[in-house]
Amino acid sequence: MPKYYFHIHGDRASLDDVGEECRDKEAAWREATKVTGEMFKDIDGKFRPGQEWCLEVLDENRKRLWTIHIDAKEYA
């Protein structure tokens, strides 16, 4: 089974050196959206304007497949 890496950038940055086996790219995408939802549920009002967060998904060759990017902007 192919391995995918899920790097988190932002306040709680974390580089995935272990990876996770997923059946295919579709399964890796579902895992990425699941992780994003779970992490943002736990933020509980702490994410503020001016902050950025992203989850980057790489394939087993460490080629970037997707980035889920959340950027909070404040307009006066």
N, C-alpha and C positions, 0 to 999 in steps of 0.2 A: 504494500500500500504506500502511496506517495506521502511524503512528509511536507508540512506547511509550517511556516514560522509567522508568529503574530507579535509584532513589535508595537509597543505603546509609547507614544510621545506626548508630553504634556506634564502636568503637575505630578502625576504618578508614573513617571517614565519607567519602562521596563523593556529590555531587549531579550527576545526569546532565543536562547542558544540551544534549547532542547528540541523544539518543534513538536508538532502533533500530527499523527497519522490520520489522514482523511481519505475516504473512498475515492474522491475526485474533486475537481475544482468547485463544483456546485456544493458539495458537502463542506468544503473549506469556506465558501462564501456564507453559508448558513451559520457556521461556527463564528465567523467574524461578526455578523450582525447580532448573534446571540450574546457574544462577549461585550459588544458595544452597548447593547441594551442593559445588560446586567451592571456594567460599570457605571453608566449614567444614572441608573436607579439608585445606586449607592452614594452618588455625589450629594444628594439631599440638600440642595440649595447652596452648595459651596462653589459651584462654577460661576464665575463672575465675568462681567463685561471686560473685554481686553484679553481674556484667556483663550488659548487654543488647545485642542486635544485631537489626536488622530491615532488610528489603528492602521498599521501597515501590514499587509499580508504578502509573504514571499513564498515562492515555490521551493522545491527541494534543491534547486540550483541557486537559490538565494536571489532569484529574479523577482522584482516587485510585480505583483499582480493587481492589487487594489490598495487604495487608501480611503478610509472613511475619515473625513475631516470635519470637525465641529469648531466653529469660530464664533465667539460671542462679541458682537460689536455694539457699541453704544453711540447713538446719534443724538446730539444735543438739539 
